Amino acid sequence: MRIDRALLAAALAVAPASAFADFNDNKPITATVTGATPSGYPRTMVEGLNAVVRDAYPGSSVSFKPNSPGGGVQAIATRQADFTATATGTEIRLANEGQSPYQKPLKGKFSYVMQLYDNQYIHFLMTKEWADANGIKSWADIAAKKPRMRLAINRTDNPQTTIGGPYEVMKAHGFTIHDIEKWGGSYVLGNSQIGLDAITDGKADVFMNARNLGDSLVKDVAGKRALLWIDGERATIQKAADAFNFKADMVEKGTYPFMEKDYPTVRMWISLVAGNHVPDEVVYKYVKAVAENEARVQAIGGSLKTAFTTQKMSVNPANLPYHPGALRYYKEKGLVR
C-alpha cells in the first residue's frame, strides 16, 4: 500500500510532541508533590520518593507542599500542585462526583499514576473501661445500645479515614456519624496522633483512624489504658469497604497484646495521582525513577517497606484513567496492555 507523504506529514504535525519524544535521558524535571500533612509518615514517604527522583535526574526541582489527602486532589485538579501522594478510592470518587468535601465535580482534571501500597488498615479501638461500662464488644452492640461516646476521629478533609472508612462502617451497621451526638456523645477531631493522645489522656473513649499494623504508638497507649478492638462480621465490613473499592481484611490475633483473636477491618490502598496539566515527560520520569529503585523506595519504611513493589505500581483499583506519561512507561515494561 502506497503511503501518502503529504497526509503523513500532516498527521505528524498535529500529533503531540510527547508521543514521539524520547524520555530516556537524565534531563531534570520540575514537580510539586502534595497530599501529606506537615508531619508524620505521609510526609516522610513523599520526601523519600522525591529524593529518589531527584537523584535519578540530577538538577531536578521536585518539592513537597503540605496539604491533606482531600486537599491534595483539589490542588492537582486546580493546578496548584502536580502530584498528590495520598489518594485513595475515597478521594478519587468524591472528587470525580463533586461530593463533599468537594464543591464541584473534578472529573477529567486528574489521572492515575501509581499504587504506592495497599495495606493501610483502619484501627477501630475502644477503651476497655468504656466498653465494660456500656456492655460493648461489637459494632452490633453499638448500634443496639446507642452508648454515649467521645469519639476520636479525623476531619473530613481526610476523607479516607472518615467518609471512606468509619462513616461507611457505621452506615453498614445502621447508624451514622451524626448519631454519635444524638446519643449524647462528642468528637475529638484530628489526625491519629491527636486521637491516640486523647485516648491516653482520658479525653476519648473510642478511636477510629489509620495506623500501620503493629504500630508502636498504639502499643504504647495500650500500656497506659487498656484497649479492645471493636468486633464485627467480615461480610458487613466488606459491604462498607465496597463503597470506595477497598476490601475487608482480618487483623491477626497478637498484632497487639490486647487482641485475643482475629478482628475485621477496612484495608485501603494509597496511590499517587497527577493533574492532567502535568507534562507526560514529568510523569514518565517520576514513575521510572520509582519503578527502577524498588529497594530504595522500600527502605523509606512504613507501608512502603512491606507493600511496595514495582510489579504492583500499575494496579488501579479505582479504574481511573492512567496519566499518559505513566501509561507509556507501563506499556513499555509490559505492566499493562
Long-range contacts (C-beta under 8 A, 24 or more apart in sequence): 16-280, 18-279, 18-280, 18-281, 18-324, 18-325, 21-280, 21-281, 23-280, 23-281, 23-284, 23-285, 23-288, 23-325, 23-328, 26-56, 26-57, 26-58, 27-57, 28-57, 28-58, 28-59, 28-60, 28-61, 29-53, 29-57, 29-60, 29-61, 29-62, 29-281, 29-282, 29-285, 29-286, 30-60, 30-61, 30-62, 30-282, 31-60, 31-61, 31-62, 31-63, 31-82, 31-83, 31-278, 31-282, 31-286, 32-62, 32-63, 32-64, 32-65, 32-81, 32-82, 32-83, 33-62, 33-63, 33-64, 33-65, 33-81, 33-82, 33-83, 33-84, 33-85, 34-64, 34-65, 34-66, 34-67, 34-71, 34-72, 34-75, 34-76, 34-80, 34-81, 34-83, 34-84, 34-85, 35-67, 35-68, 35-69, 35-71, 35-72, 35-73, 35-75, 35-83, 35-84, 35-85, 35-86, 35-87, 36-64, 36-66, 36-67, 36-72, 36-85, 36-86, 37-66, 37-67, 37-68, 37-191, 38-66, 40-191, 40-193, 41-212, 41-302, 41-303, 42-85, 42-86, 44-300, 44-301, 44-302, 45-85, 45-116, 45-300, 45-302, 45-303, 45-304, 46-85, 48-297, 48-300, 48-304, 49-85, 49-272, 49-290, 49-297, 49-300, 52-289, 52-290, 52-293, 52-296, 52-297, 53-285, 53-286, 53-289, 53-290, 55-289, 56-285, 56-288, 56-289, 56-292, 56-293, 57-285, 57-289, 62-286, 68-155, 68-157, 68-158, 69-157, 69-158, 69-159, 69-160, 70-94, 70-101, 70-102, 70-156, 70-157, 70-158, 70-159, 71-157, 73-102, 73-106, 73-110, 73-273, 74-102, 74-106, 76-109, 76-110, 76-273, 76-274, 76-275, 76-278, 77-106, 77-109, 77-110, 77-275, 78-109, 79-275, 79-277, 81-275, 82-274, 82-275, 82-277, 82-278, 82-282, 83-113, 83-272, 83-273, 83-274, 83-275, 83-278, 83-286, 84-272, 84-273, 85-116, 85-270, 85-272, 86-160, 86-270, 87-270, 87-271, 87-272, 87-273, 88-120, 88-160, 88-164, 88-244, 88-246, 88-268, 88-269, 88-270, 88-271, 89-164, 89-244, 89-245, 89-246, 89-268, 89-269, 89-317, 89-318, 90-159, 90-160, 90-163, 90-164, 90-165, 90-244, 91-159, 91-160, 91-164, 92-271, 92-273, 92-318, 92-320, 93-244, 93-245, 93-318, 94-159, 94-163, 96-320, 100-156, 100-163, 101-156, 101-157, 101-159, 108-276, 109-275, 109-276, 110-273, 110-274, 110-275, 110-276, 110-320, 111-273, 111-274, 111-275, 111-276, 111-320, 111-321, 111-322, 111-323, 111-324, 111-326, 112-271, 112-273, 112-316, 112-318, 112-320, 112-321, 112-322, 112-323, 112-326, 113-271, 113-272, 113-273, 113-274, 113-283, 113-286, 113-287, 113-322, 113-323, 113-326, 114-271, 114-272, 114-287, 114-290, 114-313, 114-314, 114-326, 115-269, 115-270, 115-271, 115-312, 115-313, 115-314, 115-315, 115-316, 115-317, 116-270, 116-271, 116-272, 116-303, 116-304, 116-308, 117-269, 117-270, 117-303, 117-304, 117-306, 117-307, 117-308, 118-267, 118-268, 118-269, 118-270, 118-307, 118-312, 118-315, 118-317, 119-212, 119-213, 119-267, 119-303, 119-306, 119-307, 120-160, 120-210, 120-212, 120-267, 120-268, 120-269, 120-270, 120-303, 121-210, 121-211, 121-212, 121-213, 121-249, 121-251, 121-265, 121-266, 121-267, 121-268, 122-161, 122-165, 122-166, 122-169, 122-208, 122-209, 122-210, 122-265, 122-266, 122-268, 123-192, 123-207, 123-208, 123-209, 123-210, 123-211, 123-215, 123-218, 123-229, 123-265, 124-166, 124-169, 124-207, 124-208, 124-229, 124-230, 124-263, 124-265, 125-199, 125-206, 125-207, 125-208, 125-218, 125-227, 125-228, 125-229, 125-230, 126-205, 126-206, 126-207, 126-227, 126-228, 126-229, 126-230, 127-199, 127-205, 127-206, 127-225, 127-226, 127-227, 127-228, 128-225, 128-226, 128-227, 128-228, 128-258, 129-205, 129-225, 129-226, 130-205, 130-206, 131-228, 136-230, 137-228, 137-230, 137-231, 138-230, 138-231, 138-232, 139-169, 139-173, 139-230, 139-231, 139-232, 139-236, 140-173, 140-232, 142-173, 142-175, 142-230, 143-173, 143-174, 143-175, 146-175, 146-179, 146-183, 147-183, 147-185, 148-183, 148-184, 148-185, 149-180, 149-183, 149-185, 149-205, 149-206, 150-185, 150-186, 150-187, 150-188, 150-198, 150-203, 150-204, 150-205, 150-206, 151-180, 151-185, 151-186, 151-187, 151-188, 151-204, 151-205, 151-206, 151-207, 151-208, 152-187, 152-188, 152-190, 152-194, 152-195, 152-196, 152-198, 152-199, 152-204, 152-206, 152-207, 152-208, 152-209, 153-177, 153-187, 153-188, 153-189, 153-195, 153-207, 153-208, 153-209, 154-189, 154-190, 154-191, 154-192, 154-195, 154-209, 155-189, 155-190, 158-191, 160-210, 160-244, 160-268, 161-192, 161-208, 161-209, 161-210, 164-243, 164-244, 164-246, 164-266, 164-268, 165-208, 165-210, 165-240, 165-246, 165-266, 165-268, 166-208, 168-240, 168-241, 168-243, 168-244, 168-266, 169-232, 169-237, 169-240, 169-266, 171-240, 172-236, 172-237, 172-239, 172-240, 173-232, 173-236, 193-217, 196-221, 199-225, 199-227, 200-224, 200-225, 206-230, 210-268, 212-302, 212-303, 213-251, 213-255, 214-255, 214-256, 218-256, 219-256, 219-257, 222-256, 222-257, 222-258, 226-258, 227-256, 227-258, 228-258, 229-256, 229-258, 229-259, 229-263, 230-263, 231-263, 231-264, 232-263, 232-264, 233-264, 234-264, 237-264, 237-265, 237-266, 240-266, 241-266, 241-267, 245-317, 245-318, 246-317, 269-315, 269-317, 270-303, 271-316, 271-318, 273-320, 274-323, 274-325, 274-326, 276-323, 278-323, 278-325, 279-325, 280-323, 280-324, 280-325, 280-328, 281-325, 282-325, 283-323, 283-324, 283-325, 283-326, 284-325, 284-326, 284-328, 284-329, 285-325, 286-325, 287-313, 287-325, 287-326, 287-329, 287-330, 288-329, 291-329, 291-333, 311-335
